[in-house]
Amino acid sequence: MIREIIKIDEELCNGCGVCVPNCHEGALQIIDGKARLISELMCDGLGACLGHCPQGALEIEKREADEYDETIVIQQMISKGANTVIAHLKHLKDHNEIAFLKEAVGYLKANEDIIELDVPAIISAVHNSKPEAPAASGGCGGGCPGSAPVSFEKPAFMMAPQTTSKSCGQSELQQWPVQMHLINPAASYFQGSDLLIAADCTAFAHGDFHGSFIKGKKLVIACPKLDEGKSIYLEKIIRLIDESRVNTITVAIMEVPCCGGLSHLVQMATERAQRKVPVKEVVIGIRGDIISEEWV
């Protein structure tokens, strides 16, 4: 699959760092005086950073990227030097991409004899690192902290039913972020998942939205009427189907006419995707009742 991704002209880049806080995915850092794309996994190709580069060193390029390959990425990082490798591995660690982190470290260990880097020192630096604090607006430490991908694992005590004096439903949210513009279809928690694509208003209308819809699913939300860039939504849903190989898709929409646009968007994506995936549409009334629920 051809996907769009950021390309950095190192000749033009002067390392000013203005692009870094404007990368919503946290994929850019200043390493050795140059802007570096430390993780292709987190670059969604939206180009939010482009207009902030005073040197014009950033551009979007289209290239083949059928499936994210950590081995290829770490090979590219090695050529940039130890500091870039460490930043990339820390980035994977901070974003809980443990499978990719293990793959990268495994490659470094297996090729230690031919890599002109101090592999044990790199691994030690990453192992002993603490999670990076969110950068303040206008700083150069990373992207928007509210869009950093997180996969939630519930402690054992949260798995058992709990009885409280108040009626308080348990959150079933399994990952962050959830807004369609912010999610990365290549994130590992989407792999083979049951996906819920919900219109923004549905969670406010249905009283037990977490228990009835989110439980056991990964969540993406969008507003088919007010959101801009819906062509990007289409591309992301196609990638979720073809690259992340989601198992099923449930589309939750409101009964109002404009909300049908979200179902139409999913239908278009399934028609253009290479894989076939079962889709269920749930229509919720403005009073919170379920009007219809059927596989389409």
N, C-alpha and C positions, 0 to 999 in steps of 0.2 A: 504494500500500500504506500502511495506517495503521501507524505505528511509534511507540514510546514514546521520549520524550526529556526531558531535564531542563529545567525552567522555573525561572527565578530571579526572585523578587520583589525588585526593587531598592529598594523602600520599606522592606522589612524587613531587607535585608542591611546589616550594619554593617562588612563588610570584615574580619572577624576572621581569615579564612583557614583555619579548621578544616576546611572541606570539601575543600580542595585536595589534601592528601596522601591523602585517602580516595576520590578519583576514580581508580580503577584504570587508566583510559584516558588520564590526563593531559590531560583536556579542559577543566579549570577552572584559572583563574588569577585573582589579585587585581590588577585594573587600575583605577587612579584611585579606589581606595578601595572598590571593589565587586567581588563575584565575577562573573566573566564566563565564559561558555561560548565558548572561543576557537575551537573546531572541532566542529561538529556531526558531522563525519565520525568523530570518535573517541568520541562519546557513544553507548554501546550501550543506554542507557535502563534499565540494571539497578538504578539508584538506590542504589549502594553509599555514596554521599555523603549521602543524605537524613538518616539518623539522627544525623549528626555536626554538623548545623547548629543552634546554640543558639537562633537567632532564628526557626526554622521558615520560612526564606526559600526553601527548595528544595522542589519537587514534581515529580512525573512527569505530563506531559501527553501525550495521544495526538493526533497530527495527521498529515495526509497527507504522506508522504515517499516517493513512488514511487522516486525515484532521486536520489542525491546530486548537487547542482548547485552547483559552486563559485562561479559567477557570482552566484547568489542569496545565497550565504553572504557573499561579500565585500561585496555591497551592504549587508547587515545590519551587517557589521563597520564600514563607513564611518560609519554613523550613531552609532557608539559612540566615535569619535575615533581619532586617529593611533596612540596607544599600543596600543589594542586591535587595530587593523589590523596593526601590526608584530608583536604577539604571535601573531596568527593565522598570518601568513606564516612567522614563525620556527618555529611549531609544525609547519607543513607541511614546511618544510625539514628540521627535526630528525628527522621521521618518514619522510623519503625519499619524500614524496608530491610528486614533481617535476612530474608532469603537472598536478596541481591548482595547484601553485605558479605554474607558467607561465601557467595560465589566469587566476589572480587578478591577477598582475602585468600581463598583457596587458589586462585590463579597466581597471586603474588608469591605464595609459598611454593607452588609447583614450579615456578619459573625464576626463583630467587637467584639461581646461578648465572642467569643470562640478563637479569635486570640490573642496570647500573644505578640502583638505589639501595638504601639501607632498609630492607624490608622489615626486619624485626623492630627497628626504630619507628617505622611508619605504623605498624600494627600496635605498638605500645602507645603511641601518641593518640591513636583513635580509641583504644581500649580505656585509657585513663581520662579521656575527655568527658566533660560534663555537658549536658544539653545546653545548647546555645540560647542565651536569653533573647527574647524578641527585640528586634531593633526599633528604636524610636523613629517616628516619622521624620524623614529627612536624613537619617543616618545611613551608614554603609554596611550594616551587618547582615542584611538579608532582606527578604520580601515581606509582604504583609503578614504579621503573625496570625491573623485571623483566617488565613487561607492555607496554613501549613497542614499537609495531610496527616491525619492521626487515625490509627485503628484502635478501637476500644476493646480491651479484654476485661471481662468482669471478674472480680475476686470471687473465691468460692462462697463467701458468706452472702454474696448477692444473688447466687444461683437458686438458693432455696426460697420458698414462699415466705414472705414476712407479714406479720400481723401488726398493724399500728392502730392507734386510737383515731387517726384521721384517715379519710379516703384519699390515698395518694398513690397514683399509678407509677410503676417503675418505668424509667426511660428504656427504650429498646434500641436507641440509636447506636450503631456499631462503628461509625467512622465519621471523620470530618476532613474537609468541608463537604457541604451538601448542595450548595447552589451550583447550577449547571455551568456557569461561566468559570467557576473556581475549581471544579473537580478535574482531576487528571485521569482520563480513561485507562492509562497504563499503570495506575497504582495497583499494587499487588492484591489489595483487599477486594477489588472488583473481579478478580480471576475466578471464573466458574460460579459466580454468585447468583442468587435470585435478586433481581433488581426492581426497586420501586421508583417509578418516575411520577412525582406528585405535583399537581398544581399548588401554588403557594397557599391558597385559601382553604384547602381541604383539611389541613391539620387543625384549623381554628373552628371548622364547622362540625367535624365528627368528634364526639366526646371521648372515644377510646381509640384514637388514631394510632397510637403506639402499639397497643395490644392487637388491634385488628389488622393493621397494615405494615407497620415498620418491622415488627418482630420477625427475626430470621432473614431479613433482607437488607441490602445496601440501599441507601436512599439518595435520590437526586431530586431537587426541586426547581421549578421554573414557573414563570407566568407567561402564558402564550399571548396575552394581550399587551402587557406593559414592557416586557423585556425587549431589548434590542439585540441584534446579532444572532437571530434565530438560525441563520445558515451555519453558524458555528455549533449550535445545539445539534443540528442534523449530523454534522461531521462527527461530533463526539458520541452520539448514540450509535452511529455506524461502527466506530472504533470499539465501543463497548461490546458490540455484537461480534465483530470479526476478530479483534485482537484480545480482548479480555474474555471472550467466549462466555458471556453471561448465560446462565441456564434458562431463566424465564424473565419476562418483563411484565410487571403490573403497572398499568397507567391509572392513576387516581385523579379524576377531574370533578369539577363542580357541574351542576345541571345548567348553568348559564351558558348561552350559545358560544361566547368567545372562548370558553374553556376547551371546546372541541378541537381547537387548534393544536393542543398538545397531543391528543390522540392522532391527529393527522400527521404531525411531525414524526411520531413513532412509526406510523404506517409507512411513511416515505422512507424512513431509515431501514425498515425491515425489507422493503422492496429493493433497495439499492445494496444492501449488505450481501456478502457472499454466503453467509451462514443463514440458516433458518432458525428462528427462536419463537417459542410459544408466547403469545401476548394476551393478557387479560385486561379488560377495561372495566373500571369501577366508576360509576357515576354517583356522586353524593349530592343530596339536596341541600338547599340553603338553610334548612332547619337541622341538618346533620344526619338525616336518615339516608340509608343506602337505597337509591332508586333502582339501580341495575348493577349486575355483576356477571360478566360473561367473557369467555374466551373468544377472541375475534380473529 
